[in-house]
């Protein structure tokens, strides 16, 4: 319940802020994957809840950015 509320709030903030943001490049995405892997290892092989939320937000941001790019075409 709380996770859904947090994700909904983040999605709204993302939608409002995505118009001015640049797309994340391949190096930034690769760096995030490395950070995610290190955090998982530090957490005994379990994904921290914060990382799961960040993953969901990043996926939403990428989809929103793709939709904006498609709309510009």
HUNORRA-V174587 format. One record per backbone hydrogen bond with DSSP energy under -1.0 kcal/mol. CO is the residue of the C=O (numbers start at 1). NH is the residue of the N-H. E is the energy in kcal/mol with one decimal. If there is no record, write none. Layout:
co->CO nh->NH e->E
co->CO nh->NH e->E
This chain:
co->1 nh->5 e->-2.0
co->2 nh->6 e->-2.8
co->3 nh->7 e->-2.9
co->4 nh->8 e->-2.4
co->5 nh->9 e->-2.3
co->6 nh->10 e->-2.7
co->7 nh->11 e->-2.6
co->8 nh->12 e->-2.1
co->9 nh->13 e->-2.3
co->10 nh->14 e->-2.7
co->11 nh->15 e->-2.6
co->12 nh->16 e->-2.0
co->13 nh->17 e->-2.2
co->14 nh->18 e->-2.1
co->25 nh->29 e->-2.1
co->26 nh->30 e->-2.3
co->27 nh->31 e->-2.5
co->28 nh->32 e->-2.1
co->29 nh->33 e->-1.8
co->30 nh->34 e->-2.1
co->31 nh->35 e->-2.5
co->32 nh->36 e->-2.5
co->33 nh->37 e->-2.4
co->34 nh->38 e->-2.5
co->35 nh->39 e->-2.5
co->36 nh->40 e->-2.2
co->37 nh->41 e->-2.3
co->38 nh->42 e->-2.6
co->39 nh->43 e->-1.5
co->40 nh->45 e->-2.4
co->41 nh->44 e->-1.6
co->48 nh->52 e->-1.7
co->49 nh->53 e->-2.1
co->50 nh->54 e->-2.4
co->51 nh->55 e->-2.6
co->52 nh->56 e->-2.0
co->53 nh->57 e->-2.5
co->54 nh->58 e->-2.9
co->55 nh->59 e->-2.4
co->56 nh->60 e->-2.2
co->57 nh->61 e->-2.7
co->58 nh->62 e->-2.5
co->59 nh->63 e->-2.3
co->60 nh->64 e->-2.6
co->61 nh->65 e->-2.7
co->62 nh->66 e->-2.4
co->63 nh->67 e->-2.4
co->64 nh->68 e->-2.3
co->65 nh->69 e->-2.5
co->66 nh->70 e->-2.6
co->67 nh->71 e->-2.1
co->68 nh->72 e->-1.5
